Amino acid sequence: MLHARNAERGKQARDRVPGAEEVLVADLSSMEETKALASKANAFGTFDAVIHNAGVYQVPRNAVGAEGLPLLFVVNSLAPYMLTCLMQKPERLIYLSSGMHLQGDPGLDRLPAPAHNRDSRVTYSDTKLHDVILAMAVARKWKGALANAVNPGWVPTKMGGAGAPDNLEKGFETQVWLAVSDDAEARVSGYYFHHKRQARCLPAAHDPAVQDKFLALCEQVTGVHFDESQ
Ligand SMILES: NC(=O)c1ccc[n+]([C@@H]2O[C@H](COP(=O)([O-])OP(=O)(O)OC[C@H]3O[C@@H](n4cnc5c(N)ncnc54)[C@H](OP(=O)(O)O)[C@@H]3O)[C@@H](O)[C@H]2O)c1
């Protein structure tokens, strides 16, 4: 099952992966479309694994999503949060982070409050830290699932640019391995991986208080609740 931002990108994805069962379309800069995406996905039942991969890096200053929230935050942080909450709980969840998360703000002080969301100074690094915090929160709260974060390295994708020094294959092999492998090393939860090895993430991501603050802020902004009892 694939996901693309619009019908045209969906057709391109389908052409590249003809074996895919379906391509679901949703623009993750719209919280409403993200919610609808979760419903569409749930119509196919429970997934074995979900890779939260979509992300944006360089966006125009003050760029916002459909509901007026900062684009970086909506696509990189809130979309994986909402999809995690609203999709039926899969066996494995993989969240794409970045080495840049180390420069993120663990105090979560740059997050937009609902009332003055356009004033947020949230950075790409913040959002990639959010992805690690989310992965660690899910790992702690959903004992029956395996949740991990991945730093793919600086790889030559559209985001990474042609001059990126790391290897493109290495940029995706870890998340695929975590999604499908029966290796004992892949059947773990609550880790941050780089090139199929556990790596050190910002310690704050493991702090239950930081995780709970992040989940509460996301719930405040989206109205979507993370159900621990699932
Ligand atoms: N490349 C790197 O060096 C690097 C390093 C560290 C972390 N990462 C992380 O790795 C993940 C994948 O990045 P990438 O390098 O593959 O970047 P990419 O080539 O730019 O791909 C990003 C993907 O996200 C999709 N996307 C962006 N905004 C969207 C929206 N509003 N709605 C739906 N889909 C949207 C893009 O769709 P379109 O193609 O239609 O735009 C694209 O498929 C990201 O989370 C990124 O933060 C990448």
The ligand as an ORCA input file, in Angstrom:
! r2SCAN-3c Opt
* xyz 0 1
  N      17.192     12.940      2.167
  C      17.850     13.102      3.282
  O      19.073     13.362      3.245
  C      17.184     12.953      4.613
  C      17.974     13.088      5.752
  C      17.377     12.917      7.000
  C      16.037     12.617      7.091
  N      15.278     12.506      5.977
  C      13.849     12.200      6.166
  O      13.497     11.131      5.322
  C      12.113     11.221      4.937
  C      12.009     11.054      3.453
  O      12.651     12.153      2.841
  P      13.266     12.098      1.391
  O      14.708     12.369      1.504
  O      12.825     10.881      0.655
  O      12.605     13.416      0.812
  P      11.784     13.676     -0.534
  O      12.484     13.040     -1.665
  O      11.540     15.135     -0.580
  O      10.455     12.887     -0.239
  C       9.548     13.341      0.733
  C       8.227     12.667      0.477
  O       7.250     13.306      1.310
  C       6.140     13.626      0.491
  N       5.425     14.799      0.996
  C       5.932     16.004      1.319
  N       4.941     16.860      1.670
  C       3.781     16.148      1.556
  C       2.427     16.465      1.742
  N       2.033     17.682      2.122
  N       1.512     15.513      1.531
  C       1.883     14.279      1.145
  N       3.147     13.905      0.924
  C       4.089     14.841      1.122
  C       6.758     13.962     -0.853
  O       5.760     13.961     -1.848
  P       6.073     14.703     -3.263
  O       7.126     13.858     -3.905
  O       4.772     14.697     -3.964
  O       6.579     16.067     -2.915
  C       7.766     12.843     -0.970
  O       7.150     11.644     -1.385
  C      11.637     12.591      5.446
  O      10.865     12.411      6.603
  C      12.921     13.326      5.769
  O      12.750     14.280      6.794
  C      15.827     12.658      4.742
*
